[in-house]
Amino acid sequence: MYSVIVNKYGDPDVLKYEKTNSEKIEDKSVKIKVHSCGVNFADILTIKGRYQERPRPPFSPGLEISGEIIGLGKSVSEHKIGDSVMSIMKYGGYKSEIVVPSENTYKIPSNMPLIIAAGFPVTYGTAYSALVTCAKVKKGETCLILGATGGVGVAAVEIAKALDSKVIACGGSNSKLQSCISKGADYVINYKEKILRNELAKLKIKEIDVVIDMIGGQYTLDAVKSLKWNGRFIVVGFASGNIPNIPANRLLLKNACAIGLYWGELAYREPKTIKKDFLKLEELYKKKLIKPMNHKIFKLENASEALKYLLERKNIGKIVLRVN
Ligand SMILES: NC(=O)c1ccc[n+]([C@@H]2O[C@H](COP(=O)([O-])OP(=O)(O)OC[C@H]3O[C@@H](n4cnc5c(N)ncnc54)[C@H](OP(=O)(O)O)[C@@H]3O)[C@@H](O)[C@H]2O)c1
């Protein structure tokens, strides 16, 4: 088998593609021949040693994979050899073969190709938890998505639209925002060029029910000011590199709440909840209300190129690594 390895923390260039030994199967684990691996912003931070999860080198990055089960632990009954599955892990996904807990391994939604399933769990799982579990978004409510052009953002646009909310997609590039319109966004705002609150005023949108924030920094502070009475602000990430201090008075004045979401940890603590969420997402997929797609596919051995592409903000939505 082959693995992409971090021998010391640093930029994507530190990654090495090496032949490694096959891992032993634990009782409650499955062994998977990996077809493809999803690439996530968090991988860049993990490689730098600057993510919540801080494995010591040597390790492999990677939070999600798709593939075929080739081995079963003694206590596994819910999967069988040959099943096509997708799986999530705290790190270690950039491999051609992997051993993962059975409870973090899920059936692939019917008719979803393996190459799409590799990039599905983290982005769609996170966006679904943010909108449904945390924000409890209702039909007709207004959702503002900060970082709508990224992997989680595009998924959030689609899911919010599938739930019949009014979607305002915010990002830093006009061409990328056009893709958000094709994904169903009602309005787009380029927050790099325009001031968020001025643009909302021009659109005659006075207040926002739900904010899903992947960006942080000044964008968060601007969006908090626009919350409606009983508004919900969901903190998902800080792609701007700036962790904001949300002013408590703004929440108090609107009877609003700010909720943090750490989906990767939630998925490990509550795998049954996540399984239910994936079944709900499968329903949306079958009805073609969500249409996950990959923006670009790289080979596993070119993982550093893929991460540099993400770092340069060239992606619209998801990037995956294909093993062969
Ligand atoms: N809490 C959780 O459980 C969880 C789960 C998944 C992801 N996340 C976090 O969510 C964030 C987005 O993840 P992703 O996978 O969607 O990443 P991604 O695909 O790389 O997208 C990043 C998004 O951030 C924007 N962006 C990048 N750098 C920026 C900057 N310096 N200033 C402003 N905007 C910037 C990009 O938009 P433009 O280029 O259009 O500006 C893009 O919309 C990351 O911080 C990630 O760690 C958190």
The ligand as a Gaussian input file, in Angstrom:
#p B3LYP/6-31G(d) Opt

LIG

0 1
 N      -16.318000      23.086000      12.230000
 C      -16.256000      22.050000      11.452000
 O      -16.645000      20.953000      11.833000
 C      -15.718000      22.212000      10.072000
 C      -15.921000      21.234000       9.087000
 C      -15.436000      21.464000       7.788000
 C      -14.755000      22.645000       7.510000
 N      -14.552000      23.549000       8.511000
 C      -13.847000      24.816000       8.255000
 O      -14.639000      25.584000       7.369000
 C      -13.783000      26.402000       6.567000
 C      -14.085000      26.150000       5.103000
 O      -13.774000      24.797000       4.780000
 P      -13.924000      24.264000       3.276000
 O      -13.546000      22.832000       3.307000
 O      -15.214000      24.690000       2.709000
 O      -12.730000      25.069000       2.578000
 P      -12.505000      25.503000       1.060000
 O      -13.197000      24.595000       0.138000
 O      -11.042000      25.722000       0.915000
 O      -13.225000      26.925000       1.003000
 C      -12.708000      28.008000       1.696000
 C      -13.673000      29.169000       1.603000
 O      -13.106000      30.246000       2.337000
 C      -12.896000      31.372000       1.494000
 N      -11.585000      31.905000       1.879000
 C      -10.404000      31.278000       1.801000
 N       -9.412000      32.050000       2.285000
 C      -10.013000      33.207000       2.675000
 C       -9.525000      34.427000       3.246000
 N       -8.228000      34.595000       3.526000
 N      -10.421000      35.392000       3.518000
 C      -11.720000      35.216000       3.236000
 N      -12.242000      34.102000       2.684000
 C      -11.393000      33.111000       2.417000
 C      -12.995000      30.870000       0.071000
 O      -13.749000      31.785000      -0.695000
 P      -13.252000      32.821000      -1.797000
 O      -11.980000      32.305000      -2.387000
 O      -14.408000      32.913000      -2.744000
 O      -13.088000      34.059000      -1.004000
 C      -13.890000      29.650000       0.217000
 O      -15.257000      30.033000       0.143000
 C      -12.349000      26.051000       6.974000
 O      -11.927000      26.981000       7.939000
 C      -12.494000      24.671000       7.595000
 O      -11.471000      24.392000       8.522000
 C      -15.016000      23.357000       9.756000

